Amino acid sequence: MNYKYSLLVLFLFVFLSSVFAQKFEVSVDKTTVQQNERFQVYFTFDGGDRTSLQSFRPPNFKNFSVLSGPNQSSSMSIINGSVSSTITYSYIVIGPNIGEFTIESASVEHKGKVYRTDELKISVAKGATKSNNAKTNNQSMSTDELQENVFIRAIADKYNVVKGEQITVTYKLYTKLNISSPQISKLPQYKGFWAEALETGNNIQFEVEMYDGVRYRSAVLKKVALFPTKSGQLTVTPFELEIPVIVKKSQRNNDPFDSFFNDSFFGRTETIQFKAISNDVVINVSDLPTIGMPESFAGAVGEFSFEATLDKNKVKANEPVTLKLEVNGKGNIELIDLPTVKLPPGFEQYDPKSFKNVNNKGVVSGTKTEEYLIVPRVPGIKEIEPIKFSYFNPRLKKYIEETSSKFIINVGIGDSEYASTNSGFSKEDVKLLSQDIRFIQTSNFELVPKETGNIIKSWFWGMLIFPLFVMLITIGIKRRQDKLSGNVQLVKSRKAEKKAKLRLKFAQKALDENNLEKYYEEVSKGLFGYLEDKLQLQKAESSIEKVSSLLEKNGVNNELIKHVKDILEKCEFSRFAPQAQTTEIATDLYNETVNIIVEIENLVNSKKKK
């Protein structure tokens, strides 16, 4: 028995030692490279507490040239209360000479104990002829090398969809080099799509990722949900970013003194401005099938549930009732049209109040609600026919129609102050005849001769013409109101400035609360919303290029158009990197936006008057 316990204890000791043992190893992404071809070297310490790690000493990399490094990355895990870390020091190097060379061992100290890596042999073969895009005396890396090691990928979760189906496009930055704060050069354009920005967090977080068998540090720059509004082959334009790349400064000569100070210990580097451009995203969009399309279908695509409820079924005449319609689920909540309510005779219906709650994390989802206030005017048993809502489910590839139950309302006789008789008069309309009728006087006349002259005075003509004048003004006002009510876009255009100022008040409130992310979102919505209303532009067709084109047609000069584009792009960048901005910059942007709206309002209105 004691023998068995001894074996068990020994087994546990060996197992735990293997789990928590410290290792310091070297690896490369390739052991055979061409002359002047870049490759990466990794020194990885595995196990133990990283806070106890110190004194990392890299090899001197003789016979190699270091372009970047050390670049440090780490990860941590906790098992049964024990903390274990993995720390990697990486270098980007090239082999300038042909032959077989050795990367000597590196060392690191952990809790007083020194760990060393093994030596590693690298074969450097003769490379291809130097390209026209080679590095110059003033640049230590060529454009081809930068494009290979710093780039942006635009990744769609699907490339074949039906009209209205969500596509999620993720923009990821990949790098093997050290970079500084990137700046947006050009935002992608979503022509033919309704776009919803998805939440990605306030800060750019890098993590290690393998892509095409090569190790990179990657970070999500932007996520957007796209809903195609037309069929065909649609293209999302590239996302362009200006990235300051920090690389080792090239050695200008073989001077030992210069070589000594170019050692990584002194960290002599240079910054190269590099424009990273993502790939195009091409989406094939099919029309929705006509087979099986219900009559109630109004364009909703996704996965939804529908509910219609009545707050009460027994009321008195003239007592209001609330009919509530609610759609909940995944899809473009912004563009969903709820069913139109058809009421039987004897009801008065008011315009509905609309509410929506949209969740922009991953798949766009949420709830859209409309509440109708209806007033029964005639007593009796009233029936509201079932309300139908249908949508196309792209996962099941079929239409689904949901139907509410039939609503029965028992309408009783209303209160006396609302009740009416068959004659159409309420009791307040009945008056005493003695107060309404003045009898003819038959005596006590005091007749005075009428003076001769003009029988009709001038004031009489004035009083006669005045009602006609008032009637003409009233007809003009009525026609203008009818024209405005029949032209929704014209109404929006006239109220554009007022709505923009209201939105900017929300932005000012967010700025006062130091919520910069919300502030830039409100400024962007305020300016975009003003331009859409003023230029009578549909939201689904809204883009910076479209806005610029319409502004130019309305007589806005190129300098002001460029100013508008700059503000919109600043807002877009600041929304995913608000920490890069300050309150002073945000305040200046607010003032610029207000001034631009005023200038555009004056220019567009003056052109219309002409």
Secondary structure, DSSP 8 states (H G I E B T S, - for coil): -HHHHHHHHHHHHHHHHHHH--EEEEEES-SEEETT-EEEEEEEEESS-GGGEEEEE----TTSEEEEEEEEEEEEEEETTEEEEEEEEEEEEE--S-EEEEE---EEEETTEEEE---EEEEEE------TT---TT-SS-HHHHHHHEEEEEEES-SEEETT--EEEEEEEEESSEE---EEEE----TTEEEEE----SS---EEEEETTEEEEEEEEEEEEEEESS-EEEEE---EEEEEEEEE----S--HHHHHHTSTTTT-EEEEEEEEE---EEEEEE----TT--TTEEEEEEEEEEEEEES-SEEETT--EEEEEEEEEEE-GGG---------TTEEE---EEEEEEE-SSS-EEEEEEEEEEEE-S-EEEEE---EEEEEETTTTEEEEEE---EEEEEE---TTT---TTS--GGG---HHHH------S---------S-SS-HHHHHHHHHHHHHHHHHHHHHHHHHHHHH-HHHHHHHTHHHHHHHHHHHHHHHHHTT-HHHHHHHHHHHHHHHHHHHTT--GGG--HHHHHHHHHHTT--HHHHHHHHHHHHHHHHHHH-GGG--HHHHHHHHHHHHHHHHHHHHHHHHHHH-
